[in-house]
Amino acid sequence: MRSSPCASSVVSFALVGLLGWVSCGGEPPPEAAAPQASIQDGPHDVAVLELEGLGTVRIELLPEIAPQTVAAFAKLASEGFYDDTTFHRVIPGFMIQGGDPLTRNDDPRDDGRGGAPDVIPDEISALSHSRGMVAMANRGRRMTANGQFFIVHQDSPRLDGNYTIFGRVSEGMDVIDAVTELEIDKYGRYGPRDRPYPTDARIASIRIEPTSK
């Protein structure tokens, strides 16, 4: 189900609901102590994201932080799951969210409702949601991630402890900036709120580039 703002908590919706599917009756993510995490030195596999008309974004994958999530993301990418989808929620100064296969169709009203059939287990770490970090979206509660992801546009520490960070942009933040500069339908006149319109931010492909050992 696509999220809708709760009358009593517009701020909560803006900061959490926009990263997944949150219903007014859903339970918030439970408090949990985040384990310590450190990014290892040395090369990592890279997800190469090609955005039509905008450029290339290279995402350094971090299996030492979130091994199951990295494996699931790489598998989906290799199967073409993300090809020809869009960043369907774009909030300048916060994040851009994409990876929904339903964005391929001609009906914008279901954008944000789709995902992969299997849940991707949470791997919450102590890393902060700083500019360029890449994390899995969820439904506003634990164990509900299924393929949609977001890239942090500006530091958003308020998200820490609630989402699985599994990568970071190593090249192409200027492309992410360009996405945030598209015309955005903030009020949902032509589909979901915060959707780029009339020019979308389309992911032509995501391929995994293995590191040289």
N, C-alpha and C positions, 0 to 999 in steps of 0.2 A: 504494500500500500504506500502510495506517495504521501509524504509528510504534509501536514497542514499546521498552521500556527495555533497554539493553545492561547485562549483569550487571556489567561493569567500569566503567560510567560513568553512574550515576544522575544526578549533577549535570549532566552534559552534556545528558542527555535533558531534564531539567527546564528548562534555560535555552534550549536550541535546538530539541529535538524537539517541544516543545509549540507551536512556531510553524509547524509544517509536518508533513511526513511523513519521518521519519528511520528508516532501517533500520540494524541493527547493522553491516552490511557496507558501508554507504555511506561515501563520502569526505567529510571535513569541508570546509567552505568554505575555499578557498585563501586564503592571506594576500595582501592587495593594498593598496597605498597608496590611501587614500581621497582623491579630489580635494577641494580646498577648495570650499566651497559657502556661499552667503549668501542669505538670504531677502530678496526685493526688497520695498521699501516699496510701498504702494499696494494697491488692492483685488485680490482673487483670486476666481475662481469658487469656489462653495461647494457641497459635497455635503450635502444635508439628509437626515439619517437619522432615520426615525421608528421608535421602539421601542414596541411594543404595551404599553400600561399603564404605561410608565415615562417617556416624554417624548421630546423632540427633541434631537438632537445635530447641531451644525453643524461641518463639517470644511472648513477652508480648504485648498484644493488648491494645490500648489506646483510648477507646470510648469517654473519656472526651475531646480528641483532635479532633477526626474525627469519630463521631458516625455512620454516614451513610456508610462510607468506611469500618469501622470495621464490621458492620452488613452485608454488601455486600460480603466482603472477607470470613466471617464465613459461610455465606450461600453457596457460591461457594465451599468452602472446604468441607462442610457437604455433598454436592452433588457429590463429587469426581471429581470436575472440574480440580483440580491440580494433581491428581494421575497419575503417569507414564508420567509426562511431564519433561522437562529438564530446567536447567539454560543454555539458548542458547547464551547468551552474557556474557562474563567474561573478565573484564579488571582489572588486578591486580593493587592495589593502588587506585582504583576508586569504582567499584561496580560490583555485579553480578545480572543479570536480568533473570527472568523466568516466568512461569505461562502461556505459550502459548500452547493451546491444539493441535495445528498443529505440535508440536515437537514429538507427538506420532507416526506420520507416518514415512515411510522409505525415504522420500524425504527431505533432509535438506534445499533445496532451498527456502521453504516457512516458515522456522523457523523465528518467530518474527512477522508474519503477522496476527496471529489469536488473538482471545479474546472472551469474553462473549458477548451475543447479546445486553445487556443493558449498557448504559453509567453509570459510577459511578460519582456522582457529586463531584466537587472539594471542598475540605475543607482545604484550605491553612492556615497554622498557622505560628507562629513566631519561631517554633522549627528549629534547624539547622540540616543539614544532616551530622551528626557526625558518626563516626565508629559504626556500628551495628544498625543504624536506618533503618527502613523498610518503603518504600513509594510506591505509585502507579505510574507506568509509564504512559505516555500519548503520543499523536501524535505531540507534540511540540506546542500545543495550548490548551487553557482551555476547559474543559468539553469534553474530549476525552478519559479519562481513562476507560478501560473496562476489568480489571482483571489481566493484566500483572503487576508484581511488581519487585522491586529491593531492594537489601540489600547493604548498603554502606560499602565498605571494609575499606577505610580510609577517614578521615574527608574531606568533599567536600562542603564547605560553598557556593561555586559558584552556587550550585543548589537551594539555599534557596529561597523561595517565588514562586517556579514554580511547585512543586509537593506536593501531599498530603502525609504527614508522618502519619502512622497509627499504628506503632508498633516499638518495639526495641528488639534486640536479648538479652535475659537474660542468656542463656547458649548456648554454641556451636560455638562461634566465631572461635575456632580452626578448626571447620569443614568448615566454610566459607573460612578461610585461605587455607585449603586443596583444596578447589575448585579452588582458584586462582593459585594453583601450578600445576594444570593439564596442559597437552600440549594443547596450544591454536592455532587454525588456524587463525592467525592474518590477513592474506591476502585474505581469502575467497577462498582458493584453492578447498575446498570440500563442499562449501555451503556459508552461510553468514560469514562475517568477525567476528572475536573474539568469535568463537564457539569452545568449547572444542572438541578436536579430537585427536585420535580415540576413547578415553574413554570419554563418556559424563557424565554430572553431573545430574543424574536422580533422580527426586523426587518420591519416592515410594508412599508416602501419606502425606497428611496434615490433622490432626485431631484437633478439638478444645477441649481443656480441661478446663471446667468451673472452676472458682475459688470457693473455699469453703466459703460460707457466714457465 
